[in-house]
C-alpha cells in the first residue's frame, strides 16, 4: 500500500467514497425512512438532510489538515461500523420518551453524520493537488464509485447482509488508504470480523427494539428484513397472536384481522359475482387476494412491483395465501402502469390491492389516468374493484379522493362500505353485470349483514367537489402524508 | 451577478432537470427501478463524460495537462460552447419528454433515454470542469452548486406536486432560458471584459 503513488491513492479513496455515498443513499436513507415510518414527506425530509450533509462536508473541507482528516475518518468509521443497529436502538429509545426528539435526532444524524465525511474528501483532495485536471480525475473516480455503488445496491438488496457489508468494506478501505498503518489495518479487520459475526443478532435485536418501542408492536419477532429497490420490507411474527405481519417502510401493509376480512370483500365478492375468465390482481402483498379470486376465475395475473414482498409472502404467509392449492395464476414483477400500458390482454375483473396514497408513486395508482388505463384493459362488462383506503363518508378525505377518480372515469359504480372499521371499496365499470341486490346478497354470504352500498349518483353527492388525484393534481398524497407526519412525529398521536 | 450566484443557479437547474427526468420516466415508462437506475447511471456517466470534454476556451478546446488554475484563466472563456452545451442539454431533456409522451411504456427506447439523459448530465460535468478555476477553492464551487441542487430538487418536487406534469414541461425551459444571459455574462466576467461586482478576491480574469 505504501508503494502506491499519492495520486493513485487519492483516486482510489474517492472511488471508494463514491461507493459509500451511493450505498448510503440507497440503504441508509431507506433504513432511516423506515425508522420514521416512511411516507412522501418523511422520505423528502430525510433525502434533503442527506444532501445537506454534502454541503456540510464541502463547507468544512478547508478546515482539516491531513492529521485532522485521518482523525475524522477514524471517528466516522467507529460511528458507522455500528450502523444501522445503533440508529435503530437509539431512535427507539428516544421515541419512547418523545417521538419529536427521535425525529430531530435522526434528521440531525442524516444532516451531519451520514454523507458529510465523504463529500469533504473530494474538494479536499482537489485543492491539495492544486486544482487543474485533478478535478476531472478525482470527481470522475468518485462518480465511477457511485455507479458501482448503485449497481451493488440494486443487485444486493435481496441479501440482508450484503449492502451493509459492502458499505463497511468500502469505508474500511477509505480509512486504510487515508491512514495506512499496520495497527489501523488490524483494528479495521477486527472491526469487520466482529461486524460480520454480530450482524444477525444485532440486526434482530435492533429491529425488535424499533418495532416494540418505536411502533408499539409488542413481542415482535423478525422473520425477514430486506432493502428492496423500492422500500424496506419487514415480515414479523407477533409473539402475542402468532400472526405474521408485513411492514413496508415501517408502515403496516398486512396483518390486522379487519384487513384480512376486507381483502376478502375486495376480491372474493366481485370474483364470486362475475366468475371472470381472466382476472388481474394489482399489488400482491400477502397474495390473499389471489387466493380469493383464483377459485372463481379461469386465470389470474398478478402484478407486483416489488419481488421481495412476493418472496416473503411465499415463505411466511403460506397459510394465508395457500399457493400450494393454486395453479391458475402467473406473476409479473413490474409497475402496474407499465403492465397495463403494454399488455394487449383484456380482463373481466381487475382488483387494485395497493396501499393508501401516501406517496406520489401510490397516488399515481389512484389517479384518473390510471383508472382510465385500467378501464381500457377491461372487457365491456369488466369490473374494477379498488380499495378506497378508509371508511367512505362525508368527512373522510382519502376515500372521497380515491372515489372521485373512479367516479370520474367509469359510467357505473357502487361504493361498498361493509361493517368493517375503516374500510370501503368501489366496484366500477362501463356496464356492471350486477346490481345493488346482488352485492347485498354476496355480502351476507360473506357474513356481513350491515353493508352500506351507494350507487353512482349517491356516491357523487357524497364526494361533492373533492378533486381526484390526476397528473395535473398530485398534491393529495403529500398533504395526507404531511398530516400523518405531524401526528406521528410532532403531536405524538397514533393515527 | 457573482460566481456564487452563478454556481447556485446552475445547481438549481441541474436539480430541477434531474427530478423532471425522474418523474417523466416514472409516469410514462415505469415506476420500476429500471427507470430510477437508468436515470441515475445515465446522468452520472454523462457527468463523467462532461468532466473530460473539451473545456470550451479559446484554444480550440483541446484537453489540457495543466495542473494549476492560473494558466487556464489566462485563456479566454468562450460563451458560445457553453451556450451550445446548455441548449443541447435542454433539447435532450425535451427530446426525452417527446419520446416518452409519443411512445409511453416502450422499453425498447431505454437506450435512447440513456443517451439523452447522458447529454444533459454531460453539461453538469462540463460545468464543474470549466468553472473550477474561477473559484478560490473547489469546495466553494461544490458547496454552491450543491446548495443550488438542493433548492432545485425541492423546487422540482414542489413544482410537480403543485402543477403536475405541466411543471415537467414548463420549469426546465423557463429556468434553462433564464440561465443563458447568465452564461453570457459569466463568460464576459471570466475573460475580464466586465468587472465582477462584490467578490474582490475573485480569480475571474486575474
Contacts between the chains, C-beta under 8 A, distances in Angstrom:
chain1	res1	chain2	res2	distance
A	44	B	157	6.6
A	47	B	153	7.8
A	48	B	150	6.3
A	48	B	153	7.4
A	48	B	154	6.7
A	51	B	146	6.9
A	51	B	149	6.9
A	51	B	150	5.1
A	51	B	153	6.8
A	52	B	150	6.3
A	54	B	142	7.8
A	54	B	146	4.9
A	55	B	143	5.7
A	55	B	146	5.0
A	55	B	147	5.6
A	55	B	150	7.1
A	58	B	139	4.9
A	58	B	140	7.9
A	58	B	142	4.7
A	58	B	143	3.8
A	58	B	146	6.2
A	59	B	139	7.3
A	59	B	143	5.6
A	61	B	137	7.5
A	61	B	139	3.9
A	62	B	137	6.0
A	62	B	139	5.7
A	119	B	142	7.5
A	119	B	146	7.7
A	122	B	138	7.3
A	122	B	142	6.7
A	123	B	137	6.4
A	123	B	138	4.1
A	123	B	139	3.6
A	123	B	141	7.8
A	123	B	142	5.4
A	124	B	139	7.5
A	126	B	132	7.6
A	126	B	138	3.9
A	127	B	137	5.1
A	127	B	138	5.3
A	127	B	139	6.7
A	129	B	67	7.4
A	130	B	67	5.6
A	130	B	68	5.2
A	130	B	69	7.7
A	131	B	67	7.7
A	131	B	68	6.3
A	131	B	69	4.5
A	131	B	132	5.9
A	131	B	133	6.9
A	131	B	138	6.5
A	132	B	64	7.7
A	132	B	66	4.9
A	132	B	67	4.0
A	132	B	68	5.4
A	132	B	69	6.4
A	132	B	72	7.3
A	133	B	64	6.7
A	133	B	65	6.6
A	133	B	66	6.7
A	133	B	67	6.6
A	134	B	67	7.2
A	135	B	51	7.2
A	135	B	128	6.3
A	135	B	129	6.3
A	135	B	132	5.0
A	135	B	138	6.1
A	136	B	51	4.1
A	136	B	52	5.5
A	136	B	129	5.6
A	139	B	47	7.9
A	139	B	51	5.9
A	139	B	125	7.7
A	139	B	128	6.3
A	140	B	48	5.0
A	140	B	51	5.1
A	140	B	52	7.0
A	143	B	44	5.0
A	143	B	47	5.7
A	143	B	48	5.1
A	143	B	51	7.9
A	144	B	48	6.7
A	146	B	44	5.7
A	147	B	41	5.7
A	147	B	44	5.3
A	147	B	45	6.9
A	150	B	37	6.4
A	150	B	40	5.5
A	150	B	41	6.2
A	150	B	44	7.7
A	151	B	37	8.0
A	151	B	41	7.7
A	154	B	33	6.3
A	154	B	37	5.7
A	229	B	33	3.7
A	229	B	36	7.4
A	229	B	37	7.8
A	230	B	33	6.8
A	305	B	31	6.6
A	305	B	32	5.9
A	333	B	32	8.0
A	334	B	30	6.9
A	334	B	32	5.8
A	335	B	30	4.3
A	335	B	31	4.2
A	335	B	32	4.5
A	337	B	27	7.6
A	337	B	30	6.9
A	337	B	31	6.5
A	337	B	105	7.3
A	338	B	29	6.9
A	338	B	30	3.8
A	338	B	31	7.5
A	338	B	32	6.7
A	338	B	105	5.1
A	341	B	104	5.8
A	341	B	105	3.4
A	342	B	105	4.6
A	342	B	106	7.7
A	342	B	107	7.9
A	360	B	160	7.6
A	360	B	161	7.3
A	361	B	26	6.9
A	361	B	31	5.3
A	364	B	26	7.7
A	364	B	27	6.7
A	364	B	31	7.2
A	470	B	164	6.9
A	471	B	27	6.7
A	471	B	164	4.9
A	471	B	165	4.6
A	472	B	163	7.2
A	472	B	164	3.8
A	472	B	165	6.5
A	472	B	166	6.3
A	473	B	164	6.0
A	474	B	160	6.6
A	474	B	161	5.4
A	474	B	164	5.3
A	475	B	161	5.1
A	475	B	162	6.4
A	478	B	161	5.1
